[in-house]
Amino acid sequence: MNKRLFVLTILFITIFTGCCCIKNNGKNGNLSSAPLYNGKIDRLSPFGVFCDSESKNGRLNLDSAVELGSKKGRLILRWDFVEPKKGKFNFTLPDRVIDMHLQAGISLLITVDCISPWGTRTRVNNIKNFTASPPLNIIDYENFLKTVVSRYKGKVQYWQIGNEIFDNRLLPPVFWDGTKEEYIELLIHSYKTIKKADPEAKVVMGGFAHELFNKILYNKPPGLVEQKKVRDFFEYLIDKGNKYCDAVDFHQYYEPDRVYGMLNLLKETMKKYGCKKDIINTESGDFDIRLFGEHILYPDKPVPVIAELLEIPGIMDKVKSTMKGGVQRQEFTDFANFLKKNERARIIIERYQSENLLKRISISLSLGVKEIYWASIKDSDTPIDWYWTIMSLCDESGRKKPHFYTYKLTIKKLEHFTKAEEINFTYSVKVIKFTFRDKGPIFVIWNEKDDKKIDFSRQVSTSDVKITHIVTEQNETDKDVKIEIVPTNSIQVNKTPIFLEEVDR
């Protein structure tokens, strides 16, 4: 993830501004007695979103998240949000945001960032600077954290310490301007403070960026920093942070099949150091435009969706002009906006997003991931970062993209499964089985290689099965999904995943 925190900062400020412009019938920024939602917290659900909820007429707009059926939400809380000056706390904004999520039935994971204009080594004086760093005085930081956790005791399930931590001796700081040793020290103090303030709360280590796994597994991008040094850093955090967290977080982008390598590496490293913690995923998303670079730089491993997009007139020329002189954040954002304005490209990308959402979620859950937070709800119409320009479930106008409805369908179909496992079938055909206590199994099936018919009679006990197709077209919703009953020995499969259930006739 590249500089995404700034977007959430802007959104929090927007919410705060809106809240200040309306009559507040509660105290200290709390909601009035009339709830806007009446959701029930379901902490067993694995499905969530990296919340980018926005203000609308002074009210936090969670309508899309509620319609989606999301039961989990991730928010960012900076030190300077609530204690801009030493000893001067203001909870107007977080009170409102947290209460709104709880009323909507969304259980929260809050990422705490050690960012302050007075309390941290890297002095932050405006919201455009989102680099955390070690506190100047650990007592001040502990007091801040104790105050926050105590205030929301019983309301917040997870407290995450930092985001995509890296060692500033290896790469220029983005989210953490400190060393790995300094981060572990912060994690230790945070863990002890949180557990003392709320023994039931869980502590999450700062999420591992997808780029970290790319470097260790594939040495991509080459030349920036030695592969071994990155792996040593990764293992150090797992080893030293093991006793001071309840869950380990990783972020996944690029293509879904890379999740296998990422999770194998993560689980093997955790096993090596005796780390028996839950694995969660607080950021997942498609379409990742960095795949253009990989497709061009590594022609021996072409990316099919990129090859398809490059057949559209004008896109290759735009890629060349974008890459000329090096690509920075603004160039990525401009290129993402260019793709969105091309109708043919947008159709391809939105179909790809929908297909990959179900694949990514199914693979992750089958490999033992406990919770997934999709990133994110809505594209930004004033883009700060290209992730927020193209990846979200809704576009900047609020139009729900196909993968919004596919995620809604996925949550409805797979909520409260008891077991997820990949079933060996045939080469290239992926079959992931979800088992439930109160109903028969549901299978998610796709085939990356070609369009073919398969015989599934050995996996189910009925002569016919129900096939539910996902939403892939812009003019469709979850109400338009195609459902058909087909013979068990003649099921059509291709790269677009389907849900399969047993049915008696």
C-alpha positions, 0 to 999 in steps of 0.5 A: 500500500502506498500512502493510503493513510492520508486518504483516511485522514482526509475522510476523518477530517471531513466527518468531523467538519460535517459533525460540527455543522449539525445539531448534536443531541448527545454529549462529547460527540456521541450520537443522539438516542435515536440510532441510525442503524440497528445492527447486531455485532457478529464477531464470528464473521470473517468478512469486512472492509477497510472502512473509508466511510464518509460524511453526508450531511453531518452523518457517517454514511455506512449505507454501502457497508450495511448493504454489503453485509460487512461485519468487520471494519478497519479504521485508522486512529492517529495520536494527533487525532485525539491529543493534538496538544499534550494532555488536551484530548478531544474525542468528538470525532472518534466517539461518533465514528466508532458508535456509528459503526457499532450501531451498524453492526460492524465490529472494529479493528483500529490501527493506531499510528504513533504520529504527533506534532509534539510527542514523536521523534518525527514531528508531524504538523499537518495531515499530509505527513502520515509517517509514524515514528518512536515516541519521544517519551514512552510515558506520554504515548502510554498515557495516550493509548491507555486513555483511548483503549479505556474509553472504548473498552468493550467496543473495539475488538482489535487494536493494531500497532502501526501499518506496514512497518519497515526498517528505515535503514533498509528503505526510506520511511513511508509509514514508519520512520524507525528501526525494527528494534524501535518498532518492537519496543513500541509493540511491547509497550503497546501490548502491555498498556492495552491488556491492562486497560482492556484484558479482552482486547486483542493486539495485532502486529502492523500489517506486512506489505505485499511488497515485502513478500514480493521481495522475499519470494521473487526478488521484485523489484530488483536492486532496491534492497537485498533480498536477505536483509528483507527476510531477516527483517521479516523474521525479526518481527515475527520472532521478537513480536510473537509474545506481544500480539494476538494476531499477525496481519498481511496485505495482498494485492497483485494476483490471487494465486500469489496468496499461496506463496505469501501464506506459506512463507508467513506460516512457515516463519511463524512455525519456525519461531513458535508463533501460534497466532491468528492470521488476518488480512486487513487489506485485499484489493484488485485491480493492481496497475503495477501488473503492467510493469511486471507484464512488460519487465518479465515477458516470460511470465505474461499477465493475461488481463494486462495482455487483454488491456494492451490490445485496446488502442492507445493503452500501450502508448499511455503506458510508455509515456507514464513509465518514461522518466520513472513512475511516482504516485501521481503518475500511477493516479493519472494512469488509473484515471486514464483507464477508468475513462476508457469504456473498454478497459473499465469493462475488462477491469471490473469483470477481473475485479469481480472474478478475483474477489471471490478467488482471493477470498476463497483461497485465503480462507482455505489457507486458514486466514481468519478475517478479510477486510476488502479495500475499500468501499469507494473510489476517491473523486479527488485521488490522493493515491491510485489505490483509491482511484480504481480498486474500490467496490464503488466508483467515485459517484457511488455506483456499485461496481460488479465486485460489490455485488459479488462480495455481497453474494459471497458474504450471504453464501459463505457466512458462518462456514465452519471449515474451508478447504481446497479439494484436489480435482484436476490440474487447472480446476480449482475447487474450494469446499465450505462446510456448514453446521446447518446446511450442505456444503458450498463449493467455489469452482473455477478453471484458469486454463480454458472453458470446459465441462467437468464431472463433479459426481464424486464430490457430491451425493445428488444427481443435480446441482445448483449453480449460482453465477457471480456478478460481472457486468456493470448493469447487473446487481445481486438480484440479477445473478443467474441461477441454474440447475444442471446435471452433476456430471456436466458442469461448465467451468471457466475463469469466472468462479461459480458457487455450487450446491447440492440439490434434490430433484 
